[in-house]
């Protein structure tokens, strides 16, 4: 069963980035607003994580600047279904590279 809320550390580990990068992206992208409790601890929903995955893909894999990634997200140029397919293909690629290195 999937969790409803994830901590910044869990999300950073999922995306293999530093938590500071997630906090920075939060200031740069209006669509990204994780909930905060009274102590200021961020809690991310699945929707927040999908937005972060999209930002990560656009900036790290596709080479977009932050401004370019903002425009792509606003125009919804990459639907979530395509994003999932790309993510799955990247995971398969990583697996195959690891397998090749073991041979």
Biopython code that builds the backbone (N, CA, C, O; Angstrom):
import numpy as np
from Bio.PDB.StructureBuilder import StructureBuilder

atoms = [
    (1, "UNK", "N", (0.844, -1.182, 0.000)),
    (1, "UNK", "CA", (0.000, 0.000, 0.000)),
    (1, "UNK", "C", (0.893, 1.249, 0.000)),
    (1, "UNK", "O", (1.826, 1.357, 0.796)),
    (2, "UNK", "N", (0.600, 2.162, -0.878)),
    (2, "UNK", "CA", (1.385, 3.389, -0.998)),
    (2, "UNK", "C", (1.043, 4.355, 0.124)),
    (2, "UNK", "O", (-0.079, 4.383, 0.629)),
    (3, "UNK", "N", (2.032, 5.140, 0.497)),
    (3, "UNK", "CA", (1.823, 6.140, 1.535)),
    (3, "UNK", "C", (1.098, 7.345, 0.944)),
    (3, "UNK", "O", (1.139, 7.572, -0.265)),
    (4, "UNK", "N", (0.440, 8.108, 1.797)),
    (4, "UNK", "CA", (-0.217, 9.329, 1.349)),
    (4, "UNK", "C", (0.743, 10.501, 1.337)),
    (4, "UNK", "O", (0.642, 11.382, 0.483)),
    (5, "UNK", "N", (1.677, 10.518, 2.280)),
    (5, "UNK", "CA", (2.617, 11.628, 2.400)),
    (5, "UNK", "C", (4.037, 11.105, 2.552)),
    (5, "UNK", "O", (4.276, 10.088, 3.204)),
    (6, "UNK", "N", (4.966, 11.814, 1.942)),
    (6, "UNK", "CA", (6.376, 11.439, 1.993)),
    (6, "UNK", "C", (7.180, 12.623, 2.517)),
    (6, "UNK", "O", (6.834, 13.779, 2.274)),
    (7, "UNK", "N", (8.258, 12.322, 3.240)),
    (7, "UNK", "CA", (9.130, 13.380, 3.756)),
    (7, "UNK", "C", (10.060, 13.849, 2.639)),
    (7, "UNK", "O", (10.194, 13.191, 1.608)),
    (8, "UNK", "N", (10.699, 14.997, 2.862)),
    (8, "UNK", "CA", (11.614, 15.536, 1.861)),
    (8, "UNK", "C", (12.796, 14.584, 1.651)),
    (8, "UNK", "O", (13.294, 14.454, 0.533)),
    (9, "UNK", "N", (13.239, 13.930, 2.705)),
    (9, "UNK", "CA", (14.336, 12.972, 2.581)),
    (9, "UNK", "C", (13.962, 11.776, 1.721)),
    (9, "UNK", "O", (14.762, 11.321, 0.903)),
    (10, "UNK", "N", (12.751, 11.264, 1.902)),
    (10, "UNK", "CA", (12.289, 10.130, 1.101)),
    (10, "UNK", "C", (12.186, 10.505, -0.379)),
    (10, "UNK", "O", (12.583, 9.734, -1.253)),
    (11, "UNK", "N", (11.652, 11.694, -0.647)),
    (11, "UNK", "CA", (11.492, 12.144, -2.026)),
    (11, "UNK", "C", (12.853, 12.394, -2.663)),
    (11, "UNK", "O", (13.077, 12.038, -3.820)),
    (12, "UNK", "N", (13.755, 13.005, -1.911)),
    (12, "UNK", "CA", (15.101, 13.259, -2.428)),
    (12, "UNK", "C", (15.794, 11.939, -2.777)),
    (12, "UNK", "O", (16.491, 11.847, -3.787)),
    (13, "UNK", "N", (15.600, 10.936, -1.949)),
    (13, "UNK", "CA", (16.198, 9.632, -2.208)),
    (13, "UNK", "C", (15.575, 8.990, -3.454)),
    (13, "UNK", "O", (16.283, 8.368, -4.245)),
    (14, "UNK", "N", (14.267, 9.134, -3.631)),
    (14, "UNK", "CA", (13.596, 8.598, -4.821)),
    (14, "UNK", "C", (14.181, 9.184, -6.097)),
    (14, "UNK", "O", (14.407, 8.469, -7.074)),
    (15, "UNK", "N", (14.423, 10.488, -6.080)),
    (15, "UNK", "CA", (14.904, 11.193, -7.266)),
    (15, "UNK", "C", (16.424, 11.237, -7.353)),
    (15, "UNK", "O", (16.982, 11.712, -8.343)),
    (16, "UNK", "N", (17.095, 10.737, -6.310)),
    (16, "UNK", "CA", (18.554, 10.747, -6.229)),
    (16, "UNK", "C", (19.115, 12.166, -6.353)),
    (16, "UNK", "O", (20.045, 12.418, -7.119)),
    (17, "UNK", "N", (18.530, 13.082, -5.583)),
    (17, "UNK", "CA", (18.993, 14.468, -5.519)),
    (17, "UNK", "C", (19.103, 14.872, -4.050)),
    (17, "UNK", "O", (18.662, 14.140, -3.165)),
    (18, "UNK", "N", (19.686, 16.026, -3.801)),
    (18, "UNK", "CA", (19.769, 16.547, -2.437)),
    (18, "UNK", "C", (18.457, 17.216, -2.054)),
    (18, "UNK", "O", (17.789, 17.795, -2.911)),
    (19, "UNK", "N", (18.078, 17.148, -0.781)),
    (19, "UNK", "CA", (16.869, 17.844, -0.334)),
    (19, "UNK", "C", (16.916, 19.348, -0.619)),
    (19, "UNK", "O", (15.881, 19.973, -0.849)),
    (20, "UNK", "N", (18.114, 19.922, -0.604)),
    (20, "UNK", "CA", (18.227, 21.353, -0.875)),
    (20, "UNK", "C", (17.759, 21.690, -2.292)),
    (20, "UNK", "O", (17.207, 22.766, -2.523)),
    (21, "UNK", "N", (17.976, 20.781, -3.234)),
    (21, "UNK", "CA", (17.508, 21.011, -4.603)),
    (21, "UNK", "C", (15.991, 21.025, -4.645)),
    (21, "UNK", "O", (15.406, 21.821, -5.379)),
    (22, "UNK", "N", (15.340, 20.164, -3.877)),
    (22, "UNK", "CA", (13.871, 20.149, -3.832)),
    (22, "UNK", "C", (13.344, 21.453, -3.248)),
    (22, "UNK", "O", (12.355, 22.001, -3.734)),
    (23, "UNK", "N", (14.005, 21.949, -2.203)),
    (23, "UNK", "CA", (13.586, 23.216, -1.613)),
    (23, "UNK", "C", (13.787, 24.360, -2.608)),
    (23, "UNK", "O", (12.972, 25.281, -2.669)),
    (24, "UNK", "N", (14.870, 24.305, -3.385)),
    (24, "UNK", "CA", (15.125, 25.333, -4.395)),
    (24, "UNK", "C", (14.058, 25.286, -5.480)),
    (24, "UNK", "O", (13.522, 26.324, -5.868)),
    (25, "UNK", "N", (13.747, 24.097, -5.971)),
    (25, "UNK", "CA", (12.709, 23.973, -7.000)),
    (25, "UNK", "C", (11.369, 24.493, -6.492)),
    (25, "UNK", "O", (10.574, 25.033, -7.261)),
    (26, "UNK", "N", (11.126, 24.329, -5.214)),
    (26, "UNK", "CA", (9.881, 24.833, -4.626)),
    (26, "UNK", "C", (9.775, 26.354, -4.779)),
    (26, "UNK", "O", (8.682, 26.889, -4.966)),
    (27, "UNK", "N", (10.910, 27.040, -4.699)),
    (27, "UNK", "CA", (10.891, 28.508, -4.855)),
    (27, "UNK", "C", (10.777, 28.912, -6.318)),
    (27, "UNK", "O", (10.306, 30.008, -6.621)),
    (28, "UNK", "N", (11.203, 28.042, -7.230)),
    (28, "UNK", "CA", (11.238, 28.365, -8.654)),
    (28, "UNK", "C", (9.962, 27.980, -9.410)),
    (28, "UNK", "O", (9.673, 28.562, -10.456)),
    (29, "UNK", "N", (9.206, 27.026, -8.908)),
    (29, "UNK", "CA", (8.019, 26.526, -9.608)),
    (29, "UNK", "C", (6.772, 26.753, -8.759)),
    (29, "UNK", "O", (6.633, 26.193, -7.672)),
    (30, "UNK", "N", (5.866, 27.585, -9.277)),
    (30, "UNK", "CA", (4.635, 27.904, -8.546)),
    (30, "UNK", "C", (3.734, 26.684, -8.363)),
    (30, "UNK", "O", (2.976, 26.614, -7.396)),
    (31, "UNK", "N", (3.812, 25.733, -9.277)),
    (31, "UNK", "CA", (2.945, 24.559, -9.212)),
    (31, "UNK", "C", (3.359, 23.604, -8.091)),
    (31, "UNK", "O", (2.609, 22.689, -7.752)),
    (32, "UNK", "N", (4.515, 23.803, -7.530)),
    (32, "UNK", "CA", (5.038, 22.916, -6.492)),
    (32, "UNK", "C", (4.886, 23.578, -5.126)),
    (32, "UNK", "O", (5.644, 24.486, -4.784)),
    (33, "UNK", "N", (3.933, 23.134, -4.369)),
    (33, "UNK", "CA", (3.678, 23.669, -3.034)),
    (33, "UNK", "C", (3.356, 22.531, -2.064)),
    (33, "UNK", "O", (2.186, 22.272, -1.782)),
    (34, "UNK", "N", (4.389, 21.848, -1.549)),
    (34, "UNK", "CA", (4.119, 20.776, -0.586)),
    (34, "UNK", "C", (3.542, 21.356, 0.708)),
    (34, "UNK", "O", (3.814, 22.498, 1.080)),
    (35, "UNK", "N", (2.753, 20.545, 1.364)),
    (35, "UNK", "CA", (2.164, 20.988, 2.632)),
    (35, "UNK", "C", (3.254, 21.036, 3.696)),
    (35, "UNK", "O", (4.219, 20.272, 3.656)),
    (36, "UNK", "N", (3.081, 21.945, 4.642)),
    (36, "UNK", "CA", (4.013, 22.045, 5.767)),
    (36, "UNK", "C", (3.210, 21.959, 7.054)),
    (36, "UNK", "O", (2.114, 22.511, 7.154)),
    (37, "UNK", "N", (3.767, 21.259, 8.042)),
    (37, "UNK", "CA", (3.092, 21.196, 9.333)),
    (37, "UNK", "C", (3.481, 22.415, 10.165)),
    (37, "UNK", "O", (4.173, 23.306, 9.672)),
    (38, "UNK", "N", (3.046, 22.459, 11.411)),
    (38, "UNK", "CA", (3.296, 23.628, 12.258)),
    (38, "UNK", "C", (4.789, 23.864, 12.516)),
    (38, "UNK", "O", (5.200, 24.990, 12.797)),
    (39, "UNK", "N", (5.597, 22.804, 12.419)),
    (39, "UNK", "CA", (7.039, 22.944, 12.604)),
    (39, "UNK", "C", (7.748, 23.301, 11.305)),
    (39, "UNK", "O", (8.953, 23.550, 11.310)),
    (40, "UNK", "N", (7.012, 23.331, 10.184)),
    (40, "UNK", "CA", (7.606, 23.674, 8.896)),
    (40, "UNK", "C", (8.139, 22.487, 8.118)),
    (40, "UNK", "O", (8.786, 22.663, 7.085)),
    (41, "UNK", "N", (7.875, 21.277, 8.600)),
    (41, "UNK", "CA", (8.316, 20.072, 7.909)),
    (41, "UNK", "C", (7.446, 19.842, 6.675)),
    (41, "UNK", "O", (6.218, 19.812, 6.757)),
    (42, "UNK", "N", (8.108, 19.682, 5.537)),
    (42, "UNK", "CA", (7.390, 19.478, 4.279)),
    (42, "UNK", "C", (6.884, 18.044, 4.178)),
    (42, "UNK", "O", (7.570, 17.099, 4.568)),
    (43, "UNK", "N", (5.673, 17.899, 3.647)),
    (43, "UNK", "CA", (5.126, 16.584, 3.336)),
    (43, "UNK", "C", (4.658, 16.609, 1.890)),
    (43, "UNK", "O", (3.877, 17.472, 1.488)),
    (44, "UNK", "N", (5.146, 15.652, 1.117)),
    (44, "UNK", "CA", (4.865, 15.590, -0.314)),
    (44, "UNK", "C", (3.821, 14.521, -0.612)),
    (44, "UNK", "O", (3.880, 13.414, -0.076)),
    (45, "UNK", "N", (2.872, 14.862, -1.466)),
    (45, "UNK", "CA", (1.875, 13.909, -1.935)),
    (45, "UNK", "C", (2.386, 13.267, -3.227)),
    (45, "UNK", "O", (3.413, 13.673, -3.769)),
    (46, "UNK", "N", (1.665, 12.276, -3.704)),
    (46, "UNK", "CA", (2.018, 11.637, -4.971)),
    (46, "UNK", "C", (1.993, 12.668, -6.103)),
    (46, "UNK", "O", (2.839, 12.633, -6.997)),
    (47, "UNK", "N", (1.030, 13.577, -6.063)),
    (47, "UNK", "CA", (0.946, 14.626, -7.086)),
    (47, "UNK", "C", (2.192, 15.515, -7.050)),
    (47, "UNK", "O", (2.746, 15.850, -8.097)),
    (48, "UNK", "N", (2.630, 15.895, -5.852)),
    (48, "UNK", "CA", (3.862, 16.692, -5.720)),
    (48, "UNK", "C", (5.063, 15.930, -6.285)),
    (48, "UNK", "O", (5.909, 16.506, -6.969)),
    (49, "UNK", "N", (5.126, 14.643, -5.993)),
    (49, "UNK", "CA", (6.243, 13.823, -6.454)),
    (49, "UNK", "C", (6.231, 13.724, -7.982)),
    (49, "UNK", "O", (7.289, 13.752, -8.611)),
    (50, "UNK", "N", (5.051, 13.608, -8.575)),
    (50, "UNK", "CA", (4.963, 13.557, -10.040)),
    (50, "UNK", "C", (5.451, 14.865, -10.663)),
    (50, "UNK", "O", (6.116, 14.847, -11.698)),
    (51, "UNK", "N", (5.125, 15.992, -10.043)),
    (51, "UNK", "CA", (5.614, 17.289, -10.529)),
    (51, "UNK", "C", (7.130, 17.331, -10.422)),
    (51, "UNK", "O", (7.808, 17.780, -11.346)),
    (52, "UNK", "N", (7.670, 16.862, -9.293)),
    (52, "UNK", "CA", (9.123, 16.848, -9.113)),
    (52, "UNK", "C", (9.807, 15.935, -10.125)),
    (52, "UNK", "O", (10.871, 16.270, -10.644)),
    (53, "UNK", "N", (9.204, 14.793, -10.405)),
    (53, "UNK", "CA", (9.768, 13.889, -11.407)),
    (53, "UNK", "C", (9.795, 14.566, -12.768)),
    (53, "UNK", "O", (10.751, 14.411, -13.528)),
    (54, "UNK", "N", (8.766, 15.299, -13.067)),
    (54, "UNK", "CA", (8.694, 16.007, -14.342)),
    (54, "UNK", "C", (9.770, 17.093, -14.425)),
    (54, "UNK", "O", (10.447, 17.233, -15.444)),
    (55, "UNK", "N", (9.915, 17.856, -13.342)),
    (55, "UNK", "CA", (10.952, 18.902, -13.291)),
    (55, "UNK", "C", (12.334, 18.261, -13.444)),
    (55, "UNK", "O", (13.174, 18.747, -14.202)),
    (56, "UNK", "N", (12.554, 17.181, -12.724)),
    (56, "UNK", "CA", (13.834, 16.477, -12.787)),
    (56, "UNK", "C", (14.109, 16.007, -14.209)),
    (56, "UNK", "O", (15.214, 16.185, -14.719)),
    (57, "UNK", "N", (13.123, 15.415, -14.842)),
    (57, "UNK", "CA", (13.297, 14.925, -16.210)),
    (57, "UNK", "C", (13.615, 16.065, -17.168)),
    (57, "UNK", "O", (14.524, 15.954, -17.991)),
    (58, "UNK", "N", (12.873, 17.151, -17.062)),
    (58, "UNK", "CA", (13.075, 18.269, -17.981)),
    (58, "UNK", "C", (14.440, 18.925, -17.802)),
    (58, "UNK", "O", (15.102, 19.270, -18.780)),
    (59, "UNK", "N", (14.860, 19.095, -16.547)),
    (59, "UNK", "CA", (16.123, 19.796, -16.297)),
    (59, "UNK", "C", (17.336, 18.890, -16.429)),
    (59, "UNK", "O", (18.356, 19.309, -16.977)),
    (60, "UNK", "N", (17.252, 17.678, -15.946)),
    (60, "UNK", "CA", (18.421, 16.793, -15.932)),
    (60, "UNK", "C", (18.550, 15.955, -17.196)),
    (60, "UNK", "O", (19.648, 15.822, -17.737)),
    (61, "UNK", "N", (17.445, 15.386, -17.675)),
    (61, "UNK", "CA", (17.511, 14.494, -18.829)),
    (61, "UNK", "C", (17.397, 15.243, -20.155)),
    (61, "UNK", "O", (18.123, 14.943, -21.103)),
    (62, "UNK", "N", (16.496, 16.208, -20.222)),
    (62, "UNK", "CA", (16.252, 16.926, -21.481)),
    (62, "UNK", "C", (17.104, 18.177, -21.625)),
    (62, "UNK", "O", (17.200, 18.729, -22.721)),
    (63, "UNK", "N", (17.723, 18.636, -20.547)),
    (63, "UNK", "CA", (18.624, 19.779, -20.617)),
    (63, "UNK", "C", (17.935, 21.137, -20.640)),
    (63, "UNK", "O", (18.542, 22.124, -21.055)),
    (64, "UNK", "N", (16.683, 21.209, -20.204)),
    (64, "UNK", "CA", (15.977, 22.486, -20.162)),
    (64, "UNK", "C", (16.536, 23.357, -19.036)),
    (64, "UNK", "O", (16.994, 22.853, -18.010)),
    (65, "UNK", "N", (16.489, 24.656, -19.246)),
    (65, "UNK", "CA", (16.774, 25.585, -18.164)),
    (65, "UNK", "C", (15.549, 25.597, -17.255)),
    (65, "UNK", "O", (14.511, 25.033, -17.599)),
    (66, "UNK", "N", (15.672, 26.238, -16.097)),
    (66, "UNK", "CA", (14.513, 26.316, -15.206)),
    (66, "UNK", "C", (13.359, 27.065, -15.876)),
    (66, "UNK", "O", (12.197, 26.685, -15.733)),
    (67, "UNK", "N", (13.690, 28.125, -16.604)),
    (67, "UNK", "CA", (12.657, 28.887, -17.317)),
    (67, "UNK", "C", (11.987, 28.016, -18.376)),
    (67, "UNK", "O", (10.764, 28.031, -18.515)),
    (68, "UNK", "N", (12.775, 27.271, -19.107)),
    (68, "UNK", "CA", (12.221, 26.381, -20.125)),
    (68, "UNK", "C", (11.353, 25.290, -19.516)),
    (68, "UNK", "O", (10.299, 24.953, -20.055)),
    (69, "UNK", "N", (11.798, 24.742, -18.398)),
    (69, "UNK", "CA", (11.016, 23.709, -17.708)),
    (69, "UNK", "C", (9.704, 24.290, -17.195)),
    (69, "UNK", "O", (8.666, 23.631, -17.257)),
    (70, "UNK", "N", (9.746, 25.535, -16.684)),
    (70, "UNK", "CA", (8.512, 26.196, -16.218)),
    (70, "UNK", "C", (7.514, 26.329, -17.364)),
    (70, "UNK", "O", (6.326, 26.052, -17.198)),
    (71, "UNK", "N", (8.008, 26.756, -18.533)),
    (71, "UNK", "CA", (7.129, 26.927, -19.686)),
    (71, "UNK", "C", (6.559, 25.593, -20.148)),
    (71, "UNK", "O", (5.385, 25.514, -20.512)),
    (72, "UNK", "N", (7.377, 24.543, -20.138)),
    (72, "UNK", "CA", (6.897, 23.225, -20.547)),
    (72, "UNK", "C", (5.814, 22.722, -19.591)),
    (72, "UNK", "O", (4.816, 22.146, -20.024)),
    (73, "UNK", "N", (6.013, 22.938, -18.315)),
    (73, "UNK", "CA", (5.031, 22.479, -17.334)),
    (73, "UNK", "C", (3.738, 23.281, -17.472)),
    (73, "UNK", "O", (2.647, 22.716, -17.389)),
    (74, "UNK", "N", (3.853, 24.596, -17.683)),
    (74, "UNK", "CA", (2.654, 25.428, -17.858)),
    (74, "UNK", "C", (1.871, 25.012, -19.094)),
    (74, "UNK", "O", (0.640, 24.978, -19.071)),
    (75, "UNK", "N", (2.577, 24.698, -20.170)),
    (75, "UNK", "CA", (1.896, 24.328, -21.409)),
    (75, "UNK", "C", (1.500, 22.855, -21.412)),
    (75, "UNK", "O", (0.829, 22.387, -22.333)),
    (76, "UNK", "N", (1.919, 22.126, -20.376)),
    (76, "UNK", "CA", (1.597, 20.708, -20.240)),
    (76, "UNK", "C", (2.032, 19.940, -21.485)),
    (76, "UNK", "O", (1.307, 19.081, -21.985)),
    (77, "UNK", "N", (3.226, 20.264, -21.975)),
    (77, "UNK", "CA", (3.722, 19.692, -23.222)),
    (77, "UNK", "C", (4.095, 18.220, -23.099)),
    (77, "UNK", "O", (4.162, 17.530, -24.117)),
    (78, "UNK", "N", (4.338, 17.717, -21.903)),
    (78, "UNK", "CA", (4.701, 16.318, -21.724)),
    (78, "UNK", "C", (3.701, 15.663, -20.774)),
    (78, "UNK", "O", (3.856, 15.771, -19.557)),
    (79, "UNK", "N", (2.675, 14.983, -21.303)),
    (79, "UNK", "CA", (1.667, 14.362, -20.445)),
    (79, "UNK", "C", (2.279, 13.344, -19.491)),
    (79, "UNK", "O", (3.349, 12.791, -19.748)),
    (80, "UNK", "N", (1.576, 13.109, -18.384)),
    (80, "UNK", "CA", (2.068, 12.198, -17.351)),
    (80, "UNK", "C", (2.306, 10.793, -17.885)),
    (80, "UNK", "O", (3.244, 10.124, -17.452)),
    (81, "UNK", "N", (1.471, 10.332, -18.823)),
    (81, "UNK", "CA", (1.642, 8.994, -19.375)),
    (81, "UNK", "C", (2.991, 8.869, -20.079)),
    (81, "UNK", "O", (3.692, 7.873, -19.903)),
    (82, "UNK", "N", (3.352, 9.862, -20.866)),
    (82, "UNK", "CA", (4.643, 9.834, -21.548)),
    (82, "UNK", "C", (5.775, 9.903, -20.542)),
    (82, "UNK", "O", (6.814, 9.266, -20.720)),
    (83, "UNK", "N", (5.574, 10.675, -19.487)),
    (83, "UNK", "CA", (6.583, 10.800, -18.444)),
    (83, "UNK", "C", (6.845, 9.448, -17.795)),
    (83, "UNK", "O", (7.998, 9.091, -17.549)),
    (84, "UNK", "N", (5.784, 8.690, -17.515)),
    (84, "UNK", "CA", (5.931, 7.368, -16.912)),
    (84, "UNK", "C", (6.657, 6.418, -17.854)),
    (84, "UNK", "O", (7.502, 5.635, -17.421)),
    (85, "UNK", "N", (6.332, 6.484, -19.136)),
    (85, "UNK", "CA", (6.997, 5.623, -20.118)),
    (85, "UNK", "C", (8.483, 5.941, -20.169)),
    (85, "UNK", "O", (9.318, 5.036, -20.186)),
    (86, "UNK", "N", (8.812, 7.224, -20.191)),
    (86, "UNK", "CA", (10.220, 7.630, -20.229)),
    (86, "UNK", "C", (10.939, 7.167, -18.977)),
    (86, "UNK", "O", (12.073, 6.694, -19.047)),
    (87, "UNK", "N", (10.286, 7.301, -17.834)),
    (87, "UNK", "CA", (10.894, 6.870, -16.579)),
    (87, "UNK", "C", (11.138, 5.359, -16.598)),
    (87, "UNK", "O", (12.203, 4.898, -16.188)),
    (88, "UNK", "N", (10.155, 4.588, -17.072)),
    (88, "UNK", "CA", (10.313, 3.135, -17.142)),
    (88, "UNK", "C", (11.449, 2.756, -18.083)),
    (88, "UNK", "O", (12.236, 1.861, -17.774)),
    (89, "UNK", "N", (11.542, 3.422, -19.221)),
    (89, "UNK", "CA", (12.629, 3.143, -20.160)),
    (89, "UNK", "C", (13.993, 3.478, -19.562)),
    (89, "UNK", "O", (14.967, 2.758, -19.785)),
    (90, "UNK", "N", (14.059, 4.570, -18.802)),
    (90, "UNK", "CA", (15.316, 4.920, -18.137)),
    (90, "UNK", "C", (15.713, 3.881, -17.100)),
    (90, "UNK", "O", (16.895, 3.576, -16.944)),
    (91, "UNK", "N", (14.728, 3.334, -16.388)),
    (91, "UNK", "CA", (15.010, 2.290, -15.396)),
    (91, "UNK", "C", (15.509, 1.028, -16.088)),
    (91, "UNK", "O", (16.448, 0.388, -15.615)),
    (92, "UNK", "N", (14.879, 0.664, -17.215)),
    (92, "UNK", "CA", (15.308, -0.510, -17.974)),
    (92, "UNK", "C", (16.728, -0.298, -18.488)),
    (92, "UNK", "O", (17.556, -1.207, -18.433)),
    (93, "UNK", "N", (17.002, 0.891, -18.983)),
    (93, "UNK", "CA", (18.340, 1.205, -19.484)),
    (93, "UNK", "C", (19.379, 1.059, -18.375)),
    (93, "UNK", "O", (20.441, 0.475, -18.587)),
    (94, "UNK", "N", (19.070, 1.590, -17.195)),
    (94, "UNK", "CA", (19.998, 1.480, -16.065)),
    (94, "UNK", "C", (20.240, 0.019, -15.705)),
    (94, "UNK", "O", (21.372, -0.376, -15.425)),
    (95, "UNK", "N", (19.174, -0.783, -15.713)),
    (95, "UNK", "CA", (19.292, -2.199, -15.410)),
    (95, "UNK", "C", (20.201, -2.889, -16.427)),
    (95, "UNK", "O", (21.071, -3.678, -16.060)),
    (96, "UNK", "N", (19.991, -2.586, -17.699)),
    (96, "UNK", "CA", (20.793, -3.220, -18.752)),
    (96, "UNK", "C", (22.261, -2.803, -18.665)),
    (96, "UNK", "O", (23.154, -3.618, -18.899)),
    (97, "UNK", "N", (22.509, -1.548, -18.331)),
    (97, "UNK", "CA", (23.896, -1.091, -18.170)),
    (97, "UNK", "C", (24.560, -1.817, -17.003)),
    (97, "UNK", "O", (25.710, -2.245, -17.103)),
    (98, "UNK", "N", (23.826, -1.954, -15.894)),
    (98, "UNK", "CA", (24.361, -2.678, -14.743)),
    (98, "UNK", "C", (24.643, -4.136, -15.113)),
    (98, "UNK", "O", (25.670, -4.697, -14.730)),
    (99, "UNK", "N", (23.730, -4.734, -15.852)),
    (99, "UNK", "CA", (23.891, -6.119, -16.275)),
    (99, "UNK", "C", (25.114, -6.269, -17.176)),
    (99, "UNK", "O", (25.886, -7.217, -17.029)),
    (100, "UNK", "N", (25.286, -5.349, -18.091)),
    (100, "UNK", "CA", (26.447, -5.360, -18.995)),
    (100, "UNK", "C", (27.750, -5.241, -18.202)),
    (100, "UNK", "O", (28.726, -5.932, -18.492)),
    (101, "UNK", "N", (27.757, -4.358, -17.197)),
    (101, "UNK", "CA", (28.956, -4.158, -16.381)),
    (101, "UNK", "C", (29.310, -5.406, -15.569)),
    (101, "UNK", "O", (30.479, -5.638, -15.259)),
    (102, "UNK", "N", (28.307, -6.201, -15.229)),
    (102, "UNK", "CA", (28.555, -7.424, -14.459)),
    (102, "UNK", "C", (29.133, -8.551, -15.312)),
    (102, "UNK", "O", (29.733, -9.491, -14.792)),
    (103, "UNK", "N", (28.945, -8.445, -16.624)),
    (103, "UNK", "CA", (29.454, -9.510, -17.511)),
    (103, "UNK", "C", (30.930, -9.421, -17.736)),
    (103, "UNK", "O", (31.496, -10.244, -18.455)),
]
sb = StructureBuilder()
sb.init_structure("model")
sb.init_model(0)
sb.init_chain("A")
sb.init_seg("    ")
for serial, (resi, resn, name, xyz) in enumerate(atoms, 1):
    if name == "N":
        sb.init_residue(resn, " ", resi, " ")
    sb.init_atom(name, np.array(xyz, "f"), 0.0, 1.0, " ", f" {name:<3s}", serial, name[0])
structure = sb.get_structure()
